[in-house]
Every structure is written in structure tokens, then in C-alpha cells.
Amino acid sequence: MMRLDQFDLNLLVAFNVLVEERNVTRAAARMNVTQSAMSAALKRLREAFADEILVQHGRRMLPTSNALALAPQVSAAIVELRSILSTGMAFDPAEARRVFRLVASDYIATVLISPLLARLEAEAPHVRLDITLPRSSIGAMLQDGEIDLIISPETFLEAEHPRELVFEERHVVVGCASNPVFTASMTPDAFYGCGHVAVSVSRDGTFIDNWLRQQGDRRRIEVTCASFIQAPWMLPGTRRLALMHERLARVMAPGLGLAIAEAPFDLPVMREMMQHHRARSTDRGLAWLRQRIVEQVTG
């Protein structure tokens, strides 16, 4: 058995990535190292664990049963080690050179992160934000400690990690100001009589589209966008409508000549939340950032 003081803890990260990717080339790209360096790491892991870790099966590589059994423990250990490194030091915003890895949609980046940046620059000039768009693998990335904070509707969060409310958001009907549908009160018939612009950001769907599908969505979708910011640009000069977050609609409408109306039926309020890994609850730097986000909303 190898002694801990003789084991390179960086190999645990390599183990985690190799088992997840099941491919040396992809694992090397993900860790930003050469393929030969990753092959050397795999060789050292095999020696340390007395196990093949990955075995060739046809044209693919598959983890051994021992590697699959170890994977959850290694993943948890990595999160704990990262937590120790981040929480074991005092956090001074004025001097910190930390990179915070966030998951947030372009909607959140526009209405929340962008207004916050001036304050962060003044208080923490060397801090950097690395923002990733939501996707289906985000839960695994949080579990593995690869991201610091998720900002997302409550329905998309992981059950076992802490969460806190950022703000509540309504959805409104948005369209070109010259669209005659806005000259009178918006009715269900008028709403469904128009073509619509929808957003599809991942296989998980969006908060409002998922809810509408549960109700038997009657919209005639004519344009589907890959981001929330694209949707309002599809409306000027057309009779199409979109259901948009009210905060984003208020930002985008003036410059694009758009009108905003209440939906002709009751829509659920969306709870936008922050979530971090439970092992990061005492992370002083992350606590500072979370507090600044809350203050940005509350003023």
C-alpha cells in the first residue's frame, strides 16, 4: 500500500476525469495537459491502486469495477480538498486573485451580474468571474466541485446542496410595439392567435416552457432561440410574441421598440436561487460573493 506522503494528490483529479471521460485524449483536453502527460498519470494511477483503472474494450475504454467503486469516494475527496484550500485562508477582496466559477444564463448575466461588475471591480479589482451557461451536466459539475455557484430557477437545482433565494421573477408578454395585439387588452385568443418565439437552452427546458407544456401548451412556435437574449431580437417588425422574464424585458424593450403586456392567464412566479456545494458553506470568498449578489438585488 502506498503511503499518503508518497502519493501525488493531483492524481486524484486525473482519476476523476479519466473515469468520467473514459478517454485519455478527452481527459487530457479537459485538464489542459498533453496526451502523453495524461497517459503518464494513468500509468501512475495503475501502479498506486494496483488496478488497470481503464481497460480497452473494442474501440472504447471502460472503467474497471474497482475504479467505478472508488469514483464517488474520489469525487467527494476532491470537493473536500478544494474546500479546505479555499476556506482555510482569510479572504481579502482588495487583494484576492481568485477565479469564481459560476453557472448562469445570459438572462442572469444581463439583469444581475452585469450591474454587479462595477461594484466588484471597485471592491475586488483582481477577482475574476468565469461564467458557464446552464447545461444538463451542471449537477455533476457541482457535485465534483468544478463550479462554485449556480444561479438558476429552483426547479433545476440539486436536492442535497444548500440554496438561497436571489429574487422572484414574473413573466410578461413582449412583442413589437406596432403589433395591433397591444392596442387592446391582451386576451387568450389574441395571445394564441399570434406566432411565438420560444427559448431552448438545454434538454432540461426552461422554467416557463416546462410549465406551459404541463398545461397543454397551445402556442404556435415559429422561432426557437438558443438563448434568452436572442428572443427579443426576433420580435421587431413582426406580429410574433414571446413570454419573457420581466426584468429582461424591461432592459431590452426600449432599444428594440417593444411593448410589454400582462399575460392573459395566471403564470407561476419563478424563484431564482443560488446554490453551492455543501462542502463550500464555510468558504469565506464564496460567502463574500453570495452576499454581494444579494445586496445587488436588495440595494
Backbone bond lengths (Angstrom), bond angles and torsions (degrees), N, CA, C in turn:
res aa  C-N    CA-C-N  psi(-1)  N-CA   C-N-CA  omega(-1)  CA-C   N-CA-C  phi
1 M - - - 1.473 - - 1.525 109.45 -
2 M 1.316 116.60 130.30 1.457 120.78 -179.75 1.519 110.89 -73.71
3 R 1.323 115.85 136.59 1.468 120.50 177.41 1.522 109.78 -73.35
4 L 1.344 116.24 147.38 1.459 121.02 -177.88 1.521 111.43 -60.68
5 D 1.346 117.60 -38.05 1.461 119.20 -177.64 1.528 112.47 -72.00
6 Q 1.335 116.74 -5.84 1.455 120.77 176.22 1.535 112.12 -106.20
7 F 1.331 116.10 1.56 1.466 120.65 -175.92 1.525 110.30 -102.66
8 D 1.308 117.08 130.38 1.458 122.83 176.58 1.539 108.26 -79.52
9 L 1.328 116.30 110.90 1.467 119.95 -176.16 1.526 112.36 -64.42
10 N 1.331 117.45 -20.59 1.467 118.95 176.36 1.525 111.34 -62.95
11 L 1.325 117.00 -22.25 1.457 119.91 178.32 1.525 111.73 -65.70
12 L 1.333 117.29 -25.00 1.467 119.41 177.01 1.527 110.72 -64.46
13 V 1.324 115.94 -39.47 1.471 119.63 177.23 1.523 109.56 -64.11
14 A 1.340 116.43 -43.98 1.464 120.12 178.05 1.524 110.97 -60.89
15 F 1.335 117.08 -42.57 1.465 121.53 177.70 1.525 109.97 -57.43
16 N 1.317 116.80 -48.56 1.460 122.35 -177.50 1.527 110.99 -58.40
17 V 1.329 115.98 -46.58 1.464 120.34 -177.59 1.526 111.12 -70.31
18 L 1.317 117.60 -40.42 1.463 120.65 179.55 1.523 111.51 -62.10
19 V 1.326 116.74 -43.37 1.465 119.64 -179.24 1.527 110.42 -67.69
20 E 1.321 117.45 -36.51 1.466 120.23 179.51 1.527 111.49 -71.44
21 E 1.338 117.44 -44.88 1.466 121.33 -175.80 1.524 112.74 -81.37
22 R 1.341 116.36 -31.32 1.467 121.57 -178.73 1.525 111.51 56.03
23 N 1.319 114.42 34.46 1.458 120.95 -177.78 1.520 107.95 -162.16
24 V 1.334 117.46 123.64 1.465 121.12 -176.07 1.521 111.09 -65.49
25 T 1.322 117.29 -40.34 1.469 120.66 -178.27 1.521 111.21 -64.54
26 R 1.338 116.57 -47.18 1.471 119.46 179.67 1.522 110.90 -66.29
27 A 1.325 117.07 -38.38 1.460 120.22 178.59 1.525 110.46 -63.33
28 A 1.327 117.20 -40.25 1.463 121.11 178.48 1.524 110.74 -63.30
29 A 1.340 116.74 -42.77 1.460 120.21 179.30 1.518 111.26 -63.92
30 R 1.328 116.22 -40.82 1.467 120.26 -179.32 1.525 111.88 -65.42
31 M 1.339 116.94 -34.97 1.460 120.82 -179.72 1.526 112.29 -91.86
32 N 1.350 115.99 -0.23 1.462 121.56 177.94 1.531 111.35 60.16
33 V 1.335 116.31 43.78 1.464 122.34 174.97 1.525 107.87 -127.62
34 T 1.321 116.75 169.94 1.459 120.35 178.60 1.518 110.52 -74.99
35 Q 1.331 115.57 160.09 1.465 119.52 178.73 1.522 110.38 -63.81
36 S 1.334 117.05 -36.63 1.463 119.48 179.35 1.527 111.39 -65.65
37 A 1.332 116.86 -36.85 1.464 120.03 177.68 1.525 110.94 -65.51
38 M 1.353 116.24 -40.00 1.458 119.03 178.70 1.527 110.98 -69.36
39 S 1.321 117.62 -36.51 1.462 120.49 176.21 1.531 110.47 -63.26
40 A 1.334 116.21 -38.57 1.465 120.35 177.61 1.524 110.62 -65.53
41 A 1.342 116.77 -38.38 1.463 120.59 177.97 1.530 110.51 -64.43
42 L 1.336 116.52 -40.77 1.462 120.24 178.26 1.532 110.31 -63.03
43 K 1.316 116.55 -40.63 1.463 120.08 178.74 1.524 110.88 -61.66
44 R 1.346 116.85 -43.53 1.459 120.71 179.83 1.528 111.04 -67.07
45 L 1.314 117.68 -36.20 1.460 120.90 177.15 1.526 110.50 -64.73
46 R 1.327 116.54 -41.92 1.456 120.25 178.76 1.522 111.04 -60.30
47 E 1.333 115.15 -40.01 1.459 119.15 179.41 1.531 111.08 -69.61
48 A 1.320 116.51 -41.75 1.468 120.56 -176.68 1.520 111.84 -67.20
49 F 1.348 116.96 -40.20 1.462 120.74 -176.21 1.523 112.99 -97.37
50 A 1.351 116.25 -2.07 1.469 120.18 -177.19 1.529 110.47 50.98
51 D 1.309 115.30 45.37 1.469 122.23 -177.25 1.519 107.89 -151.64
52 E 1.329 116.91 150.37 1.462 120.55 -178.06 1.533 113.03 -70.67
53 I 1.293 118.32 -19.84 1.481 124.46 -178.86 1.525 111.26 64.80
54 L 1.336 117.96 -62.22 1.466 123.33 175.37 1.519 108.55 -123.98
55 V 1.316 116.44 136.65 1.464 120.62 178.24 1.519 109.34 -125.92
56 Q 1.325 115.84 146.53 1.457 121.06 179.99 1.520 110.11 -73.56
57 H 1.312 116.24 131.28 1.465 122.00 177.84 1.520 106.78 -135.17
58 G 1.345 116.29 95.24 1.453 119.36 -173.21 1.516 109.41 66.95
59 R 1.321 116.33 -124.36 1.475 120.86 178.96 1.518 111.85 -95.55
60 R 1.327 116.43 2.48 1.461 120.22 -178.32 1.512 111.21 -114.21
61 M 1.331 115.75 164.03 1.455 121.92 171.71 1.518 107.93 -113.36
62 L 1.325 115.78 134.76 1.456 120.82 -178.98 1.524 109.98 -121.85
63 P 1.337 118.04 142.91 1.465 120.46 176.08 1.525 110.60 -67.39
64 T 1.308 115.92 146.21 1.458 120.25 173.86 1.528 109.40 -71.75
65 S 1.325 115.88 166.39 1.464 119.47 178.24 1.525 110.45 -62.72
66 N 1.333 117.29 -36.05 1.466 120.16 178.12 1.528 110.82 -65.56
67 A 1.326 116.44 -40.54 1.468 120.05 179.94 1.526 110.67 -64.68
68 L 1.331 116.67 -41.79 1.465 120.20 178.47 1.523 111.40 -64.45
69 A 1.322 116.62 -35.53 1.462 119.97 178.89 1.525 111.16 -70.35
70 L 1.337 116.49 -35.34 1.467 120.94 -179.16 1.526 112.75 -78.13
71 A 1.332 117.54 -26.03 1.467 121.55 -170.48 1.534 113.82 -53.06
72 P 1.349 120.35 -48.25 1.472 118.63 179.71 1.526 112.97 -62.79
73 Q 1.330 117.03 -36.67 1.463 120.00 179.51 1.523 111.10 -68.42
74 V 1.331 116.44 -40.70 1.462 120.31 178.81 1.525 110.23 -65.53
75 S 1.337 116.60 -43.17 1.464 120.64 179.10 1.524 110.98 -59.62
76 A 1.338 116.59 -44.82 1.467 120.66 179.08 1.518 111.02 -64.93
77 A 1.332 117.39 -38.63 1.467 120.99 179.67 1.522 111.25 -64.40
78 I 1.337 116.83 -39.10 1.462 120.58 179.37 1.525 110.41 -63.39
79 V 1.329 116.03 -44.37 1.467 119.78 178.61 1.525 110.35 -60.02
80 E 1.322 117.02 -44.71 1.461 120.84 -179.32 1.527 111.14 -64.00
81 L 1.313 117.29 -41.55 1.468 120.60 179.57 1.532 110.83 -65.24
82 R 1.338 116.32 -41.94 1.467 119.30 177.81 1.522 110.25 -63.85
83 S 1.322 116.26 -37.52 1.460 120.19 178.26 1.523 111.18 -64.45
84 I 1.329 116.51 -41.98 1.463 120.49 178.68 1.524 110.71 -60.79
85 L 1.337 115.90 -43.64 1.464 120.18 -178.27 1.528 111.81 -65.20
86 S 1.340 116.20 -36.02 1.465 119.14 -176.01 1.521 112.72 -85.60
87 T 1.338 117.17 -32.13 1.466 119.34 -176.42 1.514 113.03 -93.89
88 G 1.319 117.00 -15.15 1.453 119.42 -177.42 1.505 113.96 -78.46
89 M 1.317 117.10 -3.31 1.460 121.59 -178.08 1.518 109.55 -119.08
90 A 1.317 115.59 146.72 1.469 119.78 173.58 1.524 108.65 -65.58
91 F 1.321 116.62 149.89 1.461 120.54 -179.89 1.514 108.99 -114.23
92 D 1.315 116.22 115.26 1.462 122.83 176.91 1.523 107.28 -111.91
93 P 1.346 118.32 105.47 1.466 120.01 -175.89 1.525 113.31 -54.84
94 A 1.313 117.29 -36.37 1.462 120.23 -176.57 1.523 112.46 -66.37
95 E 1.338 116.98 -26.38 1.461 120.79 -176.43 1.528 112.98 -111.64
96 A 1.321 117.46 -15.89 1.466 121.15 -174.14 1.524 111.52 -62.38
97 R 1.334 115.07 140.87 1.470 121.66 176.65 1.527 109.71 -121.39
98 R 1.285 114.77 38.73 1.460 121.17 -174.60 1.527 111.80 -84.35
99 V 1.320 115.51 148.66 1.462 121.97 172.05 1.529 108.06 -105.17
100 F 1.327 116.92 118.91 1.462 121.69 176.25 1.527 108.48 -95.15
101 R 1.320 115.65 126.91 1.461 121.31 -177.82 1.529 108.73 -100.02
102 L 1.319 116.10 112.43 1.465 122.51 -175.02 1.525 110.61 -113.57
103 V 1.317 115.45 149.55 1.461 121.96 167.41 1.520 107.07 -111.48
104 A 1.326 116.13 120.55 1.468 120.73 -178.47 1.521 108.63 -157.08
105 S 1.315 116.11 143.61 1.466 121.07 177.26 1.520 110.18 -72.87
106 D 1.328 116.01 167.89 1.463 119.69 175.84 1.531 110.80 -64.97
107 Y 1.318 117.01 -27.52 1.469 121.37 174.03 1.530 110.57 -61.56
108 I 1.331 117.95 -49.20 1.458 121.71 179.27 1.520 110.58 -67.03
109 A 1.325 116.61 -38.95 1.463 119.24 177.65 1.521 111.38 -60.15
110 T 1.329 116.98 -34.53 1.464 121.51 -177.23 1.524 112.52 -78.29
111 V 1.340 116.84 -47.78 1.465 119.41 -171.46 1.522 113.36 -91.21
112 L 1.335 118.46 -16.07 1.460 120.66 -175.89 1.530 112.79 -123.26
113 I 1.328 117.43 -56.19 1.461 120.54 -174.56 1.520 111.27 -68.66
114 S 1.321 117.38 -46.00 1.471 120.03 -178.59 1.530 112.83 -57.19
115 P 1.338 119.67 -48.01 1.475 118.70 177.53 1.526 113.39 -65.14
116 L 1.326 116.81 -22.60 1.454 121.30 -177.83 1.529 112.67 -79.70
117 L 1.335 117.99 -22.38 1.455 121.47 -170.27 1.526 114.13 -61.71
118 A 1.323 117.51 -38.26 1.463 119.44 -179.89 1.526 110.58 -61.94
119 R 1.317 116.52 -40.88 1.459 120.12 179.01 1.528 111.30 -66.51
120 L 1.344 115.72 -42.08 1.457 118.97 179.15 1.524 111.20 -64.93
121 E 1.320 116.51 -38.95 1.466 119.94 -179.91 1.521 111.24 -62.85
122 A 1.334 116.98 -38.86 1.462 120.65 -179.75 1.522 111.62 -71.37
123 E 1.324 116.49 -38.06 1.459 120.88 -175.19 1.519 112.96 -88.10
124 A 1.331 116.45 -34.83 1.470 121.08 -175.49 1.534 108.58 -138.21
125 P 1.329 118.10 75.12 1.467 121.53 -171.11 1.520 115.05 -64.40
126 H 1.331 118.31 -19.86 1.465 120.48 -176.92 1.526 113.33 -103.34
127 V 1.328 117.12 -2.43 1.465 121.20 178.83 1.527 109.11 -76.18
128 R 1.321 115.57 140.98 1.459 121.29 178.76 1.521 110.54 -120.01
129 L 1.330 115.39 147.68 1.465 121.41 174.88 1.518 108.64 -112.55
130 D 1.328 116.00 129.47 1.464 122.44 175.87 1.527 106.44 -113.20
131 I 1.346 116.28 104.45 1.465 121.08 -172.12 1.523 110.19 -101.35
132 T 1.333 115.52 125.58 1.464 123.09 178.25 1.519 109.03 -110.98
133 L 1.331 117.10 136.85 1.460 120.54 176.87 1.529 110.55 -71.13
134 P 1.326 117.64 150.05 1.469 120.52 178.95 1.528 111.47 -60.94
135 R 1.315 115.77 142.60 1.457 122.44 172.81 1.527 108.23 -154.62
136 S 1.301 116.02 172.79 1.466 120.16 -170.74 1.523 113.05 -65.71
137 S 1.338 118.56 -22.38 1.460 121.21 -176.49 1.525 113.42 -88.86
138 I 1.328 117.51 3.76 1.461 120.19 -174.19 1.526 111.90 -62.14
139 G 1.334 117.64 -37.11 1.461 119.87 179.22 1.513 111.67 -59.45
140 A 1.334 116.70 -42.34 1.464 120.75 178.02 1.523 111.02 -66.63
141 M 1.324 116.98 -36.51 1.460 120.18 179.39 1.528 110.91 -66.73
142 L 1.330 117.37 -38.08 1.462 120.50 175.66 1.523 110.03 -65.15
143 Q 1.319 116.14 -44.38 1.458 120.94 -178.88 1.523 111.52 -61.39
144 D 1.338 116.96 -35.28 1.468 121.65 -178.66 1.524 112.74 -85.92
145 G 1.323 117.59 -0.76 1.451 120.19 179.09 1.512 114.40 76.95
146 E 1.350 117.53 17.67 1.459 120.67 -178.21 1.527 112.37 -82.17
147 I 1.317 117.75 -15.05 1.458 121.37 176.79 1.523 108.75 -129.62
148 D 1.326 115.88 154.47 1.461 121.52 -176.97 1.520 112.81 -94.19
149 L 1.336 116.50 -36.44 1.461 119.37 -170.69 1.519 110.25 -152.17
150 I 1.325 115.84 134.25 1.463 122.44 171.93 1.519 108.08 -107.91
151 I 1.323 117.42 133.32 1.459 122.43 170.75 1.519 106.04 -116.92
152 S 1.333 116.18 113.75 1.458 120.12 -167.89 1.521 110.13 -159.89
153 P 1.337 117.41 158.52 1.461 119.02 170.49 1.523 110.75 -57.79
154 E 1.303 115.58 147.74 1.460 121.61 -173.86 1.524 112.97 -57.11
155 T 1.322 117.26 -33.08 1.458 121.19 -175.32 1.524 113.07 -66.62
156 F 1.346 118.54 -16.05 1.459 120.65 -177.10 1.531 113.14 -103.65
157 L 1.326 118.27 6.24 1.456 120.96 -174.93 1.527 112.16 -86.70
158 E 1.344 114.59 161.84 1.463 121.44 177.13 1.530 109.30 -78.62
159 A 1.312 116.97 142.91 1.470 120.88 -173.89 1.518 113.16 -72.75
160 E 1.350 118.03 -29.98 1.464 119.50 -167.85 1.521 114.43 -95.52
161 H 1.334 119.02 3.00 1.463 120.30 -176.97 1.531 111.22 -116.47
162 P 1.345 117.61 153.68 1.467 120.95 -176.83 1.530 111.84 -62.40
163 R 1.309 114.64 150.39 1.466 121.33 178.72 1.514 108.76 -143.34
164 E 1.315 116.87 154.65 1.468 121.31 175.25 1.519 109.21 -146.34
165 L 1.322 115.94 148.41 1.456 121.82 -177.01 1.524 110.79 -73.19
166 V 1.322 116.26 132.55 1.464 121.54 173.10 1.534 109.07 -94.65
167 F 1.328 115.85 -56.17 1.465 120.10 174.01 1.525 109.01 -163.44
168 E 1.323 115.36 166.93 1.457 121.52 173.16 1.525 108.47 -102.84
169 E 1.322 116.12 143.06 1.472 120.95 -174.06 1.515 111.01 -130.47
170 R 1.336 115.58 139.19 1.467 121.68 173.47 1.525 108.97 -99.94
171 H 1.329 115.80 161.61 1.458 121.79 171.39 1.529 108.83 -111.47
172 V 1.323 115.62 141.32 1.466 122.11 -178.54 1.525 109.17 -128.85
173 V 1.318 114.95 163.69 1.469 121.46 176.91 1.519 108.38 -89.01
174 V 1.334 116.12 130.64 1.467 121.57 -178.37 1.524 109.01 -128.80
175 G 1.328 116.11 141.28 1.461 120.93 176.44 1.511 110.18 -164.31
176 C 1.315 116.56 176.59 1.461 121.59 178.76 1.527 109.60 -59.80
177 A 1.337 116.63 136.45 1.464 120.30 -176.76 1.522 112.42 -61.63
178 S 1.346 118.17 -24.77 1.467 121.24 179.66 1.528 112.91 -85.06
179 N 1.325 117.06 -2.45 1.458 120.48 178.40 1.523 108.64 -66.19
180 P 1.321 118.03 122.31 1.472 120.25 -176.35 1.521 114.09 -61.48
181 V 1.307 118.24 -15.90 1.455 120.15 179.73 1.519 111.69 -63.62
182 F 1.367 116.54 -20.61 1.465 119.94 -178.86 1.533 112.65 -89.79
183 T 1.324 118.54 0.08 1.468 120.14 -178.78 1.517 112.22 -80.89
184 A 1.312 117.44 -14.14 1.464 121.55 177.90 1.521 107.98 -132.65
185 S 1.309 115.49 177.60 1.455 119.67 178.37 1.526 109.60 -62.22
186 M 1.328 115.57 136.61 1.456 120.58 179.38 1.529 109.69 -69.40
187 T 1.310 116.27 124.52 1.471 121.66 178.32 1.529 108.85 -114.75
188 P 1.330 118.25 161.18 1.468 119.32 176.37 1.522 112.51 -56.57
189 D 1.337 117.48 -40.95 1.467 119.96 -179.09 1.525 110.91 -64.36
190 A 1.335 116.41 -41.85 1.468 119.57 179.04 1.525 110.24 -65.62
191 F 1.320 115.99 -41.26 1.470 120.74 -178.94 1.525 110.30 -62.68
192 Y 1.319 117.34 -50.95 1.462 120.54 -176.74 1.522 112.69 -76.37
193 G 1.339 116.69 -14.36 1.456 120.09 177.88 1.516 112.98 -76.67
194 C 1.299 117.53 -15.36 1.469 121.78 179.57 1.525 110.25 -93.73
195 G 1.328 115.49 157.45 1.455 119.93 168.80 1.523 109.05 -73.73
196 H 1.324 117.09 161.39 1.461 120.38 -174.05 1.522 112.02 -132.44
197 V 1.335 113.53 153.45 1.463 122.83 173.13 1.521 106.85 -108.75
198 A 1.317 117.31 127.94 1.458 122.83 179.18 1.523 110.19 -119.95
199 V 1.311 115.95 168.11 1.467 122.42 -178.71 1.523 108.83 -123.71
200 S 1.326 115.82 135.53 1.466 121.96 175.46 1.523 107.77 -130.96
201 V 1.339 116.46 103.42 1.465 120.01 -175.02 1.530 112.54 -100.06
202 S 1.319 118.42 -18.65 1.461 121.67 177.80 1.523 107.93 -166.30
203 R 1.336 115.04 175.54 1.469 119.16 178.76 1.523 111.93 -65.44
204 D 1.337 117.45 -17.11 1.459 120.79 -179.20 1.517 112.66 -76.94
205 G 1.342 117.47 -11.65 1.452 120.71 -178.13 1.517 112.07 77.99
206 T 1.325 116.75 -177.98 1.457 122.17 176.19 1.518 109.10 -109.58
207 F 1.304 115.76 162.28 1.467 120.98 -178.28 1.524 111.14 -54.86
208 I 1.337 116.71 -51.63 1.460 119.61 -172.42 1.526 111.38 -74.69
209 D 1.343 118.14 -37.67 1.457 119.72 179.68 1.522 111.40 -68.36
210 N 1.317 117.09 -37.39 1.467 119.57 176.90 1.520 111.06 -62.43
211 W 1.341 115.80 -41.36 1.461 119.46 179.76 1.527 110.82 -65.94
212 L 1.329 116.11 -43.40 1.465 119.65 -179.68 1.527 111.36 -62.71
213 R 1.323 117.31 -39.77 1.463 119.48 178.09 1.524 111.47 -63.01
214 Q 1.324 115.74 -36.68 1.472 119.30 178.01 1.521 111.40 -64.36
215 Q 1.345 116.26 -27.08 1.469 120.63 -179.49 1.526 111.99 -90.72
216 G 1.327 118.07 -0.52 1.459 120.73 -176.19 1.519 110.55 84.66
217 D 1.305 117.24 62.96 1.470 124.37 -173.90 1.535 111.43 -51.44
218 R 1.333 116.12 125.73 1.468 121.45 179.86 1.526 112.80 -106.16
219 R 1.318 118.13 4.63 1.464 119.72 -178.24 1.533 111.63 -66.30
220 R 1.325 115.93 149.72 1.460 122.55 171.88 1.530 107.32 -99.18
221 I 1.333 116.03 97.03 1.459 120.88 -176.13 1.523 109.29 -77.66
222 E 1.330 116.08 117.44 1.458 121.23 -179.36 1.527 112.54 -105.29
223 V 1.321 116.98 -23.19 1.465 121.67 178.88 1.529 107.81 -139.82
224 T 1.331 116.56 132.44 1.456 121.65 173.87 1.522 108.72 -118.76
225 C 1.328 115.82 125.06 1.461 121.97 -176.68 1.525 110.75 -104.12
226 A 1.330 115.42 156.59 1.463 120.96 -179.25 1.517 112.66 -90.55
227 S 1.340 118.04 -2.12 1.461 120.51 179.06 1.517 109.38 -153.80
228 F 1.341 115.31 159.95 1.468 120.07 179.71 1.525 111.54 -68.06
229 I 1.327 117.34 -32.98 1.460 120.77 -178.77 1.523 111.56 -68.62
230 Q 1.326 118.59 -30.58 1.459 120.78 179.68 1.521 112.44 -66.95
231 A 1.333 116.60 -34.92 1.468 120.54 -170.58 1.526 113.79 -55.29
232 P 1.347 120.73 -50.71 1.465 118.31 -177.82 1.530 114.23 -62.90
233 W 1.334 117.31 -25.02 1.466 120.18 178.49 1.526 111.86 -71.31
234 M 1.320 118.02 -15.33 1.457 122.02 179.45 1.525 112.71 -86.80
235 L 1.344 117.92 -0.87 1.461 121.37 -171.86 1.529 115.35 -99.21
236 P 1.342 121.06 -37.55 1.470 120.04 -175.97 1.534 112.57 -57.00
237 G 1.334 115.29 136.12 1.460 121.15 177.73 1.515 114.31 77.30
238 T 1.325 117.83 7.86 1.471 121.22 179.92 1.525 109.84 -126.16
239 R 1.319 115.73 173.33 1.463 120.95 174.49 1.531 111.36 -102.99
240 R 1.312 116.09 15.65 1.460 119.73 179.14 1.519 111.11 -78.27
241 L 1.332 115.05 156.56 1.457 122.66 177.49 1.523 109.32 -123.07
242 A 1.319 114.77 161.65 1.463 120.53 173.25 1.515 108.85 -143.31
243 L 1.312 115.93 143.98 1.462 121.02 169.59 1.521 107.17 -89.82
244 M 1.332 116.56 118.53 1.463 121.07 -174.58 1.513 110.94 -126.20
245 H 1.339 115.21 154.94 1.457 120.06 170.41 1.525 107.87 -58.99
246 E 1.329 117.11 134.47 1.458 120.03 -175.05 1.529 111.80 -60.94
247 R 1.352 117.78 -41.88 1.469 119.49 -179.65 1.526 111.11 -60.16
248 L 1.334 117.24 -43.41 1.464 120.35 179.83 1.520 110.55 -67.94
249 A 1.323 117.12 -39.56 1.459 120.59 178.87 1.528 111.11 -60.51
250 R 1.336 117.60 -41.33 1.462 121.08 -179.85 1.527 111.48 -65.57
251 V 1.335 116.35 -31.11 1.464 120.01 178.36 1.530 110.95 -74.59
252 M 1.330 117.02 -42.72 1.460 121.16 -170.89 1.526 114.36 -86.74
253 A 1.321 117.98 -29.90 1.465 121.35 -170.90 1.525 114.17 -58.65
254 P 1.345 120.43 -47.35 1.469 118.76 -175.43 1.527 114.00 -58.94
255 G 1.314 117.65 -43.34 1.460 120.39 -176.82 1.511 114.22 -73.56
256 L 1.324 118.20 -20.63 1.455 121.46 -176.99 1.525 112.73 -108.23
257 G 1.321 117.26 3.07 1.461 119.99 179.82 1.513 112.80 65.24
258 L 1.336 116.32 45.92 1.453 121.12 -177.35 1.519 111.57 -105.54
259 A 1.308 115.79 152.10 1.466 122.48 174.76 1.527 108.65 -105.49
260 I 1.330 114.50 153.51 1.461 121.22 -179.26 1.525 108.36 -125.69
261 A 1.327 116.47 134.99 1.468 120.95 178.79 1.521 108.81 -138.39
262 E 1.327 114.50 157.56 1.455 119.91 173.76 1.533 109.50 -69.86
263 A 1.305 116.87 146.15 1.461 120.47 175.34 1.527 109.24 -65.44
264 P 1.336 117.43 146.91 1.477 120.37 -177.62 1.534 112.88 -82.21
265 F 1.311 117.34 14.24 1.467 122.31 177.44 1.520 107.32 -152.96
266 D 1.308 116.37 161.60 1.468 120.68 -177.85 1.522 110.70 -71.46
267 L 1.325 115.64 130.27 1.454 122.41 176.74 1.529 108.97 -115.37
268 P 1.309 118.19 147.20 1.471 119.61 179.10 1.526 110.76 -70.78
269 V 1.311 115.50 149.27 1.458 120.92 174.55 1.531 108.20 -79.06
270 M 1.319 116.31 134.25 1.458 121.38 179.85 1.531 109.32 -91.55
271 R 1.324 116.91 129.71 1.466 122.12 177.64 1.528 108.68 -98.83
272 E 1.320 116.03 107.67 1.466 121.58 178.88 1.529 108.11 -85.86
273 M 1.332 115.96 124.26 1.452 121.51 -171.25 1.527 111.66 -121.57
274 M 1.346 115.46 162.40 1.464 122.59 166.89 1.520 107.70 -109.97
275 Q 1.327 115.90 142.08 1.461 119.95 175.86 1.520 110.18 -139.40
276 H 1.345 115.52 137.51 1.457 121.54 175.67 1.522 108.51 -130.43
277 H 1.310 116.48 163.24 1.461 120.58 177.74 1.520 109.35 -65.37
278 R 1.312 116.99 141.55 1.468 120.91 -177.75 1.527 111.85 -58.67
279 A 1.339 117.46 -27.36 1.462 120.21 179.24 1.528 111.92 -72.42
280 R 1.343 117.19 -12.55 1.466 120.82 -178.59 1.528 112.53 -99.48
281 S 1.305 117.64 11.77 1.470 120.04 -174.84 1.521 112.91 -64.20
282 T 1.336 117.81 -25.93 1.466 120.67 179.28 1.529 112.06 -103.23
283 D 1.307 117.07 11.97 1.466 122.52 178.60 1.527 108.89 -70.02
284 R 1.334 116.62 111.42 1.474 120.51 -174.09 1.527 112.12 -65.08
285 G 1.320 116.11 -40.67 1.461 118.85 179.49 1.512 112.22 -64.92
286 L 1.327 116.79 -43.65 1.457 120.44 179.61 1.520 110.94 -67.15
287 A 1.331 117.28 -36.17 1.468 120.66 176.39 1.528 110.29 -62.44
288 W 1.332 115.99 -39.45 1.482 120.21 177.08 1.525 110.47 -61.51
289 L 1.338 117.87 -47.26 1.457 121.05 -178.85 1.519 111.12 -64.45
290 R 1.325 117.38 -43.95 1.457 120.19 178.80 1.523 111.19 -59.90
291 Q 1.321 117.39 -40.32 1.453 121.08 179.05 1.523 111.07 -64.95
292 R 1.320 116.79 -39.85 1.474 120.20 178.79 1.525 110.50 -65.26
293 I 1.318 118.22 -36.53 1.455 121.36 177.73 1.520 110.56 -64.64
294 V 1.323 116.20 -44.96 1.470 120.24 178.06 1.525 110.67 -61.73
295 E 1.327 117.22 -43.30 1.463 121.36 -179.59 1.531 111.06 -65.18
296 Q 1.322 117.43 -32.14 1.458 120.04 178.71 1.527 110.50 -63.55
297 V 1.337 115.78 -35.28 1.462 120.42 -178.75 1.530 110.86 -79.25
298 T 1.337 116.30 -43.00 1.464 120.10 -174.55 1.512 112.81 -83.76
299 G 1.326 116.80 -16.23 1.456 120.21 -178.93 1.491 112.75 81.12
